[in-house]
């Protein structure tokens, strides 16, 4: 296939005018200032409508010493026994992500070519650290994959076995804080052919955040941003990187510090859906599309 790769086994490759005052029955009709006043009132109304005020109780607190850790697992080369090909272009993804999340204030580390055991041990060690002075946590997985699974250099493992390490009952210092997972990997073997288009409540009886004794679900405050929907391939350009990661970095670099996380990821979805399409000499792999998928258990809005 030319120009693109999918995360799959090796065998599948203003006008200013003089003011006029008219007189009628001795009364001046000052129409122009009235029009300006109406326009001003309309503008102020529109401005008020465009300002969205979110009460503090519906925002994640970012008033900590650190934004938090960001772990990037970048798997490029795989054991021959796995049947997985080299993921050319992933190093560009990893480098761009490193700079992007660093600019957002994260403490970023990149781990290259890790086995299943190494991935689990790495994230277990991170989960056992004290995150009390951190506002959130982020993990980025770049690898081959299947539905519900991610590949280490030596084989596949369940994504859930990595994410559950950060559940509320296992990582106490991140309880009530957002835990973000970005996953660039295939989730199946289907292609998205695309389709032509012409269109481009609070409960007063509950305790509040001021009282740390209230209970929350152990699975709360997670967000999973997948490069594609269940069952589908995820596309990657060997020279320019993967569609999802490049769109994510582009939106974060431009809007990361003023848009809410779901607004950010919605724009990423739009960019991937409208700006990318595969091309290949082989018609089986040409003119294919992709749409990322966001699964959120966040309980508040997140602004970096």
N, C-alpha and C positions, 0 to 999 in steps of 0.2 A: 504494500500500500504506500502511496506517495504522499508525503506532506503531513500525515497525521498518524497518531498511534492511539490504540485503546489499551486499557489496562487488562490485558488478557494473556492466555498462554501463548507460547512461542509458535505453536502450530497455526494460530490465527492472527495472523498478523494485522419750537412755539411761535406763533405770529403775534407781534405787538402792534396795537392800533390805538388811535386817539380815543379818549373816553368821551362818550356822547351822553348828554342829559336831555331827554325829551320832556316836554311839558304838555300835560293834558288836564284842563280845568284847574290850572295853577299848581298841579302836583307833579313833581319830577318823577319820572319812571326810570329809575336807575337799574336797568336790566343786567348790565354786564357784571357789576359787583354781586348782584344776587346770584347770577349764574356761577361766579367764582366761589361764593359761599357754599352753594349747593354741591359743587364739585369737591370742595374741601371737606365738607361733611361726609360725602360719599367715600372720599379717600381715607378719612380717619376711621370710618366704619369698616372698610375693607381691611385696613391695617390692624384694627382690633381683632377682626375675625381670623387673621392670619397668624396671630400670636397665640400659641398653644401653651397654656400653663398647666404643668403637671404637678399636683400636690406632692410634697416630699415623700409621703408614705407610699406613693406608687412608683418611686424611683429607687433603684439600688443605690446605696450609699457608696460613694467613691472617695469619701474623706478618710483615706488611710495613708499610711506612710508610703505604700507602694501600690502600683496598679495590679501587679501580680506576675506570676511566672507564665511563660509561654514555652511549651516544649514542642519542638518540631522533629518528628521522626521521618527521615527521608530515606526510603528504601529504593535503591536504584538497581543493584545487582543481586541476582538470586541463584541459589544452588541449581545445578542442572536438573536434579531429580524433581524439582517443583514444576518444570515445564514452563516457567515464566521467563519472558524475554527481558532484556535490559530496558529500563525506563528512561530513555534519552529525553532530556528536557526537564527532568525533575530537579536538577541542580539549580536551574534558573528559577524555578518555582520556589525552592528553599531559600535562595538568596534574596529574592524579592520579598518573600514573607518575613524573613529576618529583619530587613530594613523597615518594612511596613509596621510590624508590631513593635519594633524598637521605637519608632516615631510616636506610637501611641502610648509609650511609657512602660511597656512590658520588659521584664528581664527575660531575654530570649536565649535559648540554647538549641543547637541543632545536633541531632544524633543520626549518623549515616549508617546505612546497611546493618540493621539490627535484626537479630533472630527473634523468634516468638518469645523465647525465654527472656532475652535481653529487654524486649519491649515491656513485658509484664514486670520484670524486676525494676526497670527504670521508673515506670509510673507508680509502682508500689512505694518506692523510696520517696518519690515526690509527694505522694498522698500522705505519707507518714510525717512529712515535715510540718513545721509550724507556719501556717498561713494567716495568723492572727493580724498581722500588719499589712495584709494584702486585700485588695478590693474584689479580686476575682481570680480565675485561673483559665488558661487556654491551652489546648492541645491540638496539634495539627498532624494528621496522619497522611503521608504521601506514599502510596504503594499500589500494588495490584490488589484486587479484591473480588469477592463474590457477595451475594446478598447476606448481610449479617456477619461477614468475615473480612479480615484484613490479612495480608501476607507479610510475614517476616521473611528474612532471606532464606529460611529453611522450610517454609510451609505456611499454611493458613491457620488462623486462630479466630475465635469469636471476638468481635469488637466489644461486646458486652463485658467480657472478662477484663477489659482494660478500663472501661468507663465506670463500672461498679466500684472500682477502687476509691472513687471520689464521692460515693453516696454519703448522705448525712450521717449514717450510723458508723461509717468507716473513716471518714475524714472530717473530724469535728471542727477543725479550724476554718473550714470552708462552708459550714452550715449557714444557710440563708444568703450565700453569695453565689453569683453566677459562675457556672462551670461550662465553658464553651469548647465544643469539639468540632473541628473542621476536617472533613474526610474526603480526600481526593483519591477515589478508587472506583473501579467498576462494581456494579451491583447485580450483574447478570450478563446475558449474551444477546439481548434484544437491541435493535437499532431503532431510533426515532426517525421516521421518514419525513416528518414535518407536514404542514398543510398550508396551502396558499391562503392569504388573507388580505383584505383591503383596508383593514384598520390598523392602522398602526396602534356587684354592689357591696359596700363595706357593712359589716355586721357590728353594731354598737355593743353587742354582748360579748364579743371576742376581745381578747387581750391584744394590745398593740405592740409595735416594735420597741416601745420603751420598757417592756417587760420581757426579759429573755427566757421566761419559763414556759412560753406557749410552745405547742408542738407543731411541726410541719412534716410533710411526707419525706421520707428518705430519698425519694426519686425526684424531689422538687429542685428547681433552679438549674436544670440542665438545658443546654441547647445543642442540637446536632445539626450542622450544616453539611449536607452531602452534596457532592458534585453532580449527582444524577439521581433519578428516581429509582425505586426498587425494580430490578429486573433488566436494567439497561446498561449498556457500555458507557464509559466516561472517556472523552476524547482528550488527547494530549499532542501538541505539536513538538517534535523533537528539537526544534531550534528555538521556538518562542515560549514553550511551556504549555501547561494545561489551560483549557478554556476557563474553567471554574476559578482556579487560583489567580490567573491573570486578571480576570474580572473583579475578583474579591480585592486584590491589591489596588487596582485602579480606583474602585469606589471608596475604599478605606483611606487611600492617600488624599482623595479630594473631599470626602464628607465624614471621615471617621471621627472627628472631634466635635461634630455638631448634630449629626443625625442619630436617631435611636437605632439600636442593633437590627430590629426587624425592618426598618426603613432601608437600612444599608443592604441587608440581604435581599430585599425585594428588588432593589436596583441591580444587584448582582444577577438575580434571576432574569431580569429584563435584558441586561447586557448579553448574557450567555445565549438567551433565546433569540435575540434579534441580530447580534453582531457576528455570530459564528456559524459556519457550515463547513462540513468536510468536503474535500475534493480529492479524487483519486482516479487513476487510469482504469482502475477496476470499478465498474458500476455498482458492485455489491457494497462498496464502502464510500461511494460518492454521494454528495448532497444530503448528508445526514445531519440531524439536529440534536440538541441536548437541552435539558432543563434541570437546574439544580433543585434540591428538595430540603426544606427546613422543617425540623421537628423541634418544637419548643415546649419545655416544661418550666420556662421562666415565669416567675410570679410578680415581677415588676418590670418597669422599663429600664433599659440599660443605655447610659450615655458614657462614653469613655472620657 
